[in-house]
Amino acid sequence: MTDPLYPNEELNRLERQVDNLISLVHLLGNENKALKTQQSNWTVERAKLIEKNELAKNRVESMIGRLKALEKD
């Protein structure tokens, strides 16, 4: 327990703890915002890569179809 003769010291200690918690909340909020932005960027990049993959797949399938057509001739 704290000595009742030093209530200011206890208040100062609690104030420092609250200040530290406030700083931590701000830090975590900023980190969370950055992570959400990064997640959004990765989602956009993933969609672009899926689209490119589909285009490549279609081109390959088209080439295979043309090769098979040549084989029949």
Backbone as CSV, one residue per row, in Angstrom:
resi,resn,N_x,N_y,N_z,CA_x,CA_y,CA_z,C_x,C_y,C_z
1,MET,0.835,-1.194,0.000,0.000,0.000,0.000,0.873,1.249,0.000
2,THR,0.277,2.321,-0.379,1.018,3.581,-0.416,0.935,4.271,0.929
3,ASP,1.975,4.955,1.205,2.014,5.745,2.437,1.110,6.952,2.286
4,PRO,0.143,7.138,3.188,-0.780,8.268,3.061,-0.092,9.621,3.148
5,LEU,1.149,9.644,3.559,1.871,10.910,3.642,2.307,11.403,2.270
6,TYR,2.251,10.530,1.258,2.746,10.886,-0.074,1.686,10.684,-1.157
7,PRO,0.523,11.287,-1.012,-0.520,11.082,-2.028,-0.143,11.695,-3.373
8,ASN,0.640,12.753,-3.384,1.055,13.367,-4.644,1.926,12.426,-5.467
9,GLU,2.767,11.670,-4.808,3.623,10.714,-5.523,2.770,9.643,-6.202
10,GLU,1.761,9.169,-5.484,0.878,8.160,-6.054,0.103,8.736,-7.239
11,LEU,-0.375,9.947,-7.114,-1.082,10.601,-8.217,-0.159,10.805,-9.411
12,ASN,1.059,11.195,-9.151,2.031,11.374,-10.237,2.308,10.052,-10.952
13,ARG,2.428,8.988,-10.177,2.667,7.665,-10.751,1.480,7.249,-11.614
14,LEU,0.276,7.442,-11.107,-0.924,7.096,-11.872,-1.038,7.952,-13.132
15,GLU,-0.696,9.209,-13.026,-0.749,10.094,-14.194,0.231,9.636,-15.271
16,ARG,1.414,9.218,-14.858,2.395,8.706,-15.832,1.873,7.438,-16.502
17,GLN,1.233,6.580,-15.715,0.678,5.348,-16.283,-0.425,5.662,-17.297
18,VAL,-1.280,6.603,-16.957,-2.348,6.984,-17.876,-1.749,7.590,-19.148
19,ASP,-0.747,8.445,-18.991,-0.077,9.035,-20.161,0.544,7.950,-21.040
20,ASN,1.158,6.967,-20.403,1.753,5.858,-21.162,0.685,5.070,-21.909
21,LEU,-0.438,4.830,-21.256,-1.531,4.106,-21.912,-2.099,4.902,-23.083
22,ILE,-2.241,6.197,-22.912,-2.739,7.046,-24.002,-1.775,6.988,-25.186
23,SER,-0.489,7.062,-24.906,0.515,6.971,-25.978,0.417,5.632,-26.689
24,LEU,0.240,4.584,-25.914,0.142,3.245,-26.498,-1.102,3.124,-27.379
25,VAL,-2.214,3.687,-26.930,-3.445,3.651,-27.721,-3.231,4.375,-29.050
26,HIS,-2.580,5.526,-29.013,-2.297,6.267,-30.250,-1.385,5.460,-31.174
27,LEU,-0.357,4.876,-30.592,0.578,4.070,-31.379,-0.134,2.887,-32.031
28,LEU,-0.949,2.187,-31.259,-1.666,1.030,-31.802,-2.698,1.460,-32.842
29,GLY,-3.320,2.598,-32.642,-4.269,3.112,-33.628,-3.581,3.400,-34.952
30,ASN,-2.413,4.034,-34.885,-1.651,4.323,-36.105,-1.201,3.039,-36.796
31,GLU,-0.749,2.085,-35.998,-0.307,0.806,-36.559,-1.476,0.081,-37.213
32,ASN,-2.628,0.103,-36.567,-3.816,-0.541,-37.115,-4.216,0.097,-38.446
33,LYS,-4.166,1.417,-38.499,-4.503,2.129,-39.731,-3.541,1.742,-40.861
34,ALA,-2.254,1.683,-40.538,-1.249,1.308,-41.537,-1.475,-0.124,-42.017
35,LEU,-1.809,-1.021,-41.101,-2.049,-2.412,-41.486,-3.292,-2.543,-42.357
36,LYS,-4.324,-1.771,-42.068,-5.532,-1.802,-42.905,-5.237,-1.291,-44.306
37,THR,-4.413,-0.249,-44.404,-4.022,0.273,-45.713,-3.223,-0.772,-46.480
38,GLN,-2.295,-1.401,-45.788,-1.472,-2.441,-46.418,-2.353,-3.608,-46.886
39,GLN,-3.323,-4.007,-46.069,-4.225,-5.089,-46.444,-5.016,-4.715,-47.699
40,SER,-5.467,-3.480,-47.740,-6.217,-3.017,-48.906,-5.339,-3.066,-50.157
41,ASN,-4.100,-2.626,-50.029,-3.167,-2.662,-51.165,-2.922,-4.093,-51.635
42,TRP,-2.754,-5.016,-50.694,-2.521,-6.421,-51.058,-3.753,-6.998,-51.744
43,THR,-4.937,-6.596,-51.305,-6.171,-7.092,-51.918,-6.268,-6.632,-53.372
44,VAL,-5.926,-5.368,-53.616,-5.950,-4.836,-54.990,-4.912,-5.563,-55.841
45,GLU,-3.711,-5.739,-55.303,-2.659,-6.424,-56.059,-3.060,-7.871,-56.365
46,ARG,-3.686,-8.531,-55.408,-4.131,-9.913,-55.603,-5.153,-9.982,-56.744
47,ALA,-6.093,-9.044,-56.762,-7.113,-9.033,-57.818,-6.459,-8.842,-59.183
48,LYS,-5.458,-7.956,-59.260,-4.754,-7.735,-60.529,-4.027,-9.001,-60.973
49,LEU,-3.385,-9.680,-60.023,-2.662,-10.908,-60.368,-3.615,-12.014,-60.819
50,ILE,-4.769,-12.106,-60.187,-5.764,-13.107,-60.609,-6.218,-12.807,-62.034
51,GLU,-6.445,-11.528,-62.325,-6.859,-11.146,-63.682,-5.774,-11.479,-64.699
52,LYS,-4.519,-11.180,-64.395,-3.419,-11.498,-65.308,-3.308,-13.005,-65.511
53,ASN,-3.497,-13.748,-64.447,-3.428,-15.203,-64.530,-4.529,-15.741,-65.446
54,GLU,-5.720,-15.201,-65.321,-6.828,-15.618,-66.183,-6.536,-15.308,-67.650
55,LEU,-5.993,-14.122,-67.916,-5.639,-13.758,-69.291,-4.596,-14.716,-69.863
56,ALA,-3.576,-15.018,-69.064,-2.531,-15.942,-69.517,-3.120,-17.329,-69.767
57,LYS,-3.989,-17.772,-68.882,-4.625,-19.085,-69.026,-5.434,-19.140,-70.319
58,ASN,-6.190,-18.085,-70.588,-6.996,-18.046,-71.815,-6.113,-18.063,-73.059
59,ARG,-4.997,-17.344,-73.007,-4.085,-17.321,-74.163,-3.484,-18.700,-74.398
60,VAL,-3.088,-19.358,-73.332,-2.496,-20.692,-73.463,-3.536,-21.664,-74.016
61,GLU,-4.751,-21.601,-73.486,-5.806,-22.487,-73.985,-6.082,-22.231,-75.468
62,SER,-6.028,-20.968,-75.864,-6.235,-20.616,-77.272,-5.117,-21.198,-78.138
63,MET,-3.881,-21.085,-77.662,-2.748,-21.640,-78.413,-2.871,-23.153,-78.531
64,ILE,-3.267,-23.806,-77.459,-3.440,-25.262,-77.489,-4.507,-25.635,-78.507
65,GLY,-5.592,-24.868,-78.506,-6.659,-25.115,-79.486,-6.162,-24.975,-80.909
66,ARG,-5.359,-23.947,-81.176,-4.818,-23.752,-82.534,-3.858,-24.875,-82.903
67,LEU,-3.043,-25.314,-81.947,-2.112,-26.417,-82.208,-2.867,-27.706,-82.530
68,LYS,-3.933,-27.956,-81.793,-4.737,-29.158,-82.059,-5.382,-29.070,-83.419
69,ALA,-5.809,-27.871,-83.816,-6.413,-27.687,-85.137,-5.385,-27.945,-86.222
70,LEU,-4.133,-27.517,-86.010,-3.070,-27.758,-86.989,-2.772,-29.263,-87.080
71,GLU,-2.844,-29.936,-85.950,-2.557,-31.360,-85.891,-3.552,-32.147,-86.751
72,LYS,-4.799,-31.692,-86.799,-5.838,-32.391,-87.559,-5.667,-32.217,-89.059
73,ASP,-5.008,-31.151,-89.459,-4.842,-30.895,-90.908,-3.854,-31.792,-91.540
